[in-house]
Amino acid sequence: MKVEVQTLAGGKAGELELNADVFGLEPRADILHRVVTWQLEKRRATARGAKERADVARTGKKFGKQKGGGTARHGNRAAPQFIGGGKAHGPRVRDFDPGLNKKVRALGLKVALSVKAKEGKLVVVDNLALDAAKTKGLKETLGKLGVANGLFIDGTAVDVNFALASRNLYKVDVLPAVGANVYDILNHDHLVLTRAAVEQLEARFVAGGHQTEAQQNG
């Protein structure tokens, strides 16, 4: 499938043939759901547990006589109502570290790329090079490109000026090709790829076989 390559300002810069095995797959909501769920769970830290009555080191000696003391008949300082006692029905340790087959992760990224291409929300630009890191100037430039909400993916490294200028723009994010992932692609209206990004993404799947996206677990 052929797409028109544009400049960052919206001008024409030629055409590019996209690999149908990467950008021409049919949508798979089940695969996208599995990968996005996996990504979001990987972000979660281990939930801490609380010490319960059996976990605290307190004396088990009875406070006093069973009767005649004028107080309740307590027999253990580890009880939840005492300072330093165990937590009643406290939270348990939970570890969120799910696994997902590499082939499924790879398929998820290819399906996400294909969905953007099929929806007409995939834009290919020559490069992301800017002369100066000016947010106002970049906003005007993106207006000419027709992208107000988009994920920009560059090649091996992102242009420094573009990264600095885009930091204060809402819903405008930039990643190197190795950081391409399903959640960020689906979380933006447009997907903007440079020529270098297209080459690296196609090489990852066509030549590399089972390589998968590097997930940002933040």
C-alpha positions in Angstrom: 0.0 0.0 0.0 1.3 3.4 -1.0 1.1 6.5 1.2 2.1 10.1 0.5 5.1 11.4 2.4 4.7 14.9 3.7 7.0 17.5 5.2 6.4 18.5 8.8 4.7 21.7 7.5 2.3 19.7 5.3 4.1 19.9 2.0 4.6 16.9 -0.4 7.9 14.9 -0.1 7.2 11.9 -2.3 5.6 8.5 -1.8 6.4 5.4 0.3 5.3 1.8 -0.1 4.2 0.3 3.2 4.5 -3.4 3.9 1.1 -5.0 4.0 2.3 -7.6 6.6 2.8 -4.7 9.0 0.3 -2.0 8.0 -2.3 -4.0 6.2 -3.7 -6.5 8.8 -7.4 -6.7 9.7 -8.5 -5.2 13.0 -8.4 -7.5 16.0 -10.1 -6.0 19.1 -9.3 -9.1 21.1 -5.6 -8.9 20.5 -5.5 -5.1 21.2 -7.4 -5.6 24.4 -5.0 -8.3 25.6 -1.9 -6.2 24.9 -3.3 -3.0 26.4 -4.4 -4.8 29.5 -0.9 -6.4 29.8 0.8 -3.0 29.4 -1.3 -1.3 32.0 -0.9 -4.1 34.5 2.9 -4.0 34.0 2.9 -0.4 35.1 1.4 -1.3 38.6 3.8 -1.7 41.5 3.5 -4.5 44.0 0.7 -3.8 46.5 2.0 -3.7 50.0 0.6 -6.0 52.7 -0.2 -5.0 56.3 0.9 -7.0 59.4 -2.0 -8.8 60.9 -2.5 -10.2 64.4 -0.2 -13.2 63.9 2.6 -11.1 62.3 3.3 -8.6 65.1 5.6 -9.3 68.1 3.5 -8.4 71.2 3.1 -10.2 74.5 0.4 -12.8 74.8 0.3 -12.5 78.6 -3.1 -11.8 80.1 -3.4 -8.2 81.4 -4.9 -9.0 84.8 -7.4 -11.1 86.5 -10.4 -12.4 84.7 -12.8 -10.6 87.1 -12.7 -7.7 89.5 -10.3 -5.4 87.6 -13.0 -3.1 86.3 -11.8 -3.4 82.7 -12.4 -5.6 79.7 -11.0 -9.1 79.8 -8.2 -8.6 77.3 -5.6 -11.4 76.9 -3.3 -10.3 74.0 -1.6 -7.0 73.1 -1.5 -8.1 69.4 -5.3 -7.5 69.2 -6.2 -4.9 66.5 -7.7 -2.4 69.1 -4.3 -1.8 70.8 -1.6 0.5 69.6 1.1 -1.7 68.0 -1.4 -4.5 67.4 -2.1 -6.2 64.1 -4.3 -4.8 61.4 -7.8 -6.4 61.2 -8.5 -7.7 57.7 -5.5 -5.7 56.3 -4.5 -5.6 52.7 -2.5 -8.6 51.3 0.5 -8.5 49.1 -0.4 -8.5 45.4 2.1 -8.6 42.6 1.1 -7.4 39.2 3.5 -9.0 36.9 1.5 -10.7 34.1 3.0 -12.5 31.2 2.0 -12.3 27.5 3.4 -14.3 24.6 5.9 -12.5 22.4 4.0 -13.4 19.3 0.8 -11.8 20.7 2.7 -8.7 21.6 4.2 -8.4 18.1 0.8 -9.1 16.5 -0.8 -6.4 18.7 1.6 -3.7 17.5 1.1 -4.7 13.9 -2.7 -4.6 14.3 -2.5 -1.1 16.0 -0.4 0.2 13.1 -2.9 -1.3 10.6 -5.9 0.2 12.4 -4.4 3.7 12.1 -3.6 3.1 8.5 -7.1 1.8 7.7 -8.8 4.7 9.6 -6.8 7.2 7.5 -5.1 8.5 10.7 -1.6 7.4 9.7 0.7 10.2 8.5 4.2 9.7 7.2 6.6 12.6 7.2 10.1 13.0 5.9 11.6 13.8 9.3 10.9 15.7 12.5 13.8 18.1 12.2 13.2 21.7 13.6 15.4 24.7 13.4 14.5 25.9 16.9 12.8 24.4 19.9 9.8 26.8 19.9 6.5 25.5 21.1 4.5 28.2 19.4 6.2 27.6 16.1 5.6 23.8 16.3 2.0 24.3 17.1 1.5 26.4 14.0 3.4 23.8 11.9 1.3 20.9 13.2 -1.8 23.0 12.3 -0.7 22.9 8.7 -0.1 19.2 8.9 -3.6 18.7 10.3 -2.5 17.0 13.5 -3.5 18.4 16.9 -3.6 15.2 18.8 -0.9 12.7 17.7 1.9 10.3 18.6 5.1 11.1 16.7 7.5 8.2 16.2 11.0 8.9 14.9 13.9 6.6 14.0 16.7 5.6 16.3 16.7 9.0 18.1 14.2 11.8 18.4 15.1 15.3 17.1 16.1 17.3 20.2 14.4 20.5 19.1 11.1 18.6 18.3 11.2 16.9 21.7 11.7 20.1 23.6 9.1 22.1 21.6 6.4 19.4 22.0 6.7 19.0 25.7 4.0 21.6 26.5 1.6 20.6 23.8 -1.4 18.6 25.0 -1.7 15.1 23.5 1.4 15.5 21.4 3.9 12.9 22.3 7.1 11.7 20.7 9.0 8.4 20.9 11.9 6.6 19.2 10.9 3.6 17.0 12.0 1.2 19.7 9.4 2.7 22.1 6.4 2.2 19.8 3.7 0.5 21.7 0.0 -0.4 21.4 -1.4 1.7 24.2 0.2 5.0 23.1 -0.8 4.4 19.5 -4.4 3.9 20.4 -4.4 6.7 22.9 -3.9 9.4 20.2 -6.0 10.4 17.3 -3.2 10.4 14.7 0.0 8.4 14.3 2.8 10.2 12.7 5.8 8.2 11.5 9.0 9.4 9.9 10.6 7.5 7.0 13.2 6.1 9.4 10.5 4.9 11.8 8.7 3.1 9.0 11.9 1.4 7.9 12.8 0.3 11.5 9.3 -1.0 12.3 9.1 -3.0 9.1 12.6 -4.4 9.6 11.7 -5.4 13.2 8.9 -7.7 12.0 9.8 -8.7 8.5 13.5 -9.5 9.1 13.5 -10.0 12.9 10.6 -12.3 13.0 9.5 -12.4 16.7 10.8 -9.1 18.1 8.3 -7.1 20.0 7.7 -3.5 21.0 9.6 -2.1 24.0 6.8 -1.2 26.4 6.8 2.0 28.5 5.8 0.9 31.9 6.3 4.0 33.7 
